[in-house]
Amino acid sequence: MAAVTHDKRLGELLREEADAFPVGPAPVDDVLHRGRRGARRRRRATAAGAVTTVTALLAFGAAHLTPAVTSAPAVTPAPAPPATAVPHPTAPEESWPPPRTVDPYEPVPIGHGLSAALLPDGRQNHVVGPGDIGASVEQAREHLGDGIRPDTFSSGTYAAEDDHVLFYGAFRTDTPPAGIGIALDSGPRHTAMVLNLPGDPGWGTYHAFGDTSAAADTGFTVTAYAEDGGVLFEQRFGGPPPPPD
């Protein structure tokens, strides 16, 4: 019975406390208002931190990246070769010496005590001889020269000092040869030096030295070659025809 009385008394005290507490609507608006203010404060703090971070990164970039950019040299990429590049022409077997352009009437040494001169007077007019050839050049002014046909050679030989023989002559062509070769029937081959006058007059001279013993009683063939190694024209001189292969 005492336990029931005690429980009853406890219930009455609880009801009294409940009646004393003010009853009203739930403070939803106040809670939301406080929540919005807190969210705004948090966003402002976050934004401030983000701005600070970006500023720090920009400052870092200005301090570390700018020198590298300003000091690095500009690099121009190499141009790519065209897809349809034309291949170089095939080189001839021999490495031809370039032609030598000489002044009109000027005697030029060609080796082994001989000199040569080209004259603009007449047709393919030139002089070859030992020592001072000045007088021969003056006499040659009165002559018309060889007057050879297009795409042909003239030829001659001269016994030079030191047991050498000179093969020489003139050529006439509309296509300047890349090189001129001399092939003896007895086997030796020689690369000729070419002389011409300024202005591409359509002719020039060639000369090459060979051994006297190898050139004795033998014919030879002079050949003009194109840039690609092909034959422009050729001509045989002296001696009996070579035996067939």
Secondary structure as UniProt FT lines:
FT   HELIX           2..20
FT   HELIX           28..64
FT   HELIX           66..71
FT   TURN            83..84
FT   STRAND          100..101
FT   TURN            104..105
FT   STRAND          108..111
FT   TURN            112..113
FT   STRAND          114..119
FT   STRAND          125..130
FT   HELIX           134..140
FT   TURN            141..142
FT   TURN            150..151
FT   STRAND          152..153
FT   STRAND          156..160
FT   TURN            161..163
FT   STRAND          164..172
FT   STRAND          179..184
FT   TURN            185..186
FT   STRAND          189..191
FT   STRAND          193..196
FT   TURN            198..199
FT   STRAND          203..211
FT   HELIX           212..215
FT   TURN            216..217
FT   STRAND          220..225
FT   TURN            227..228
FT   STRAND          231..237
//
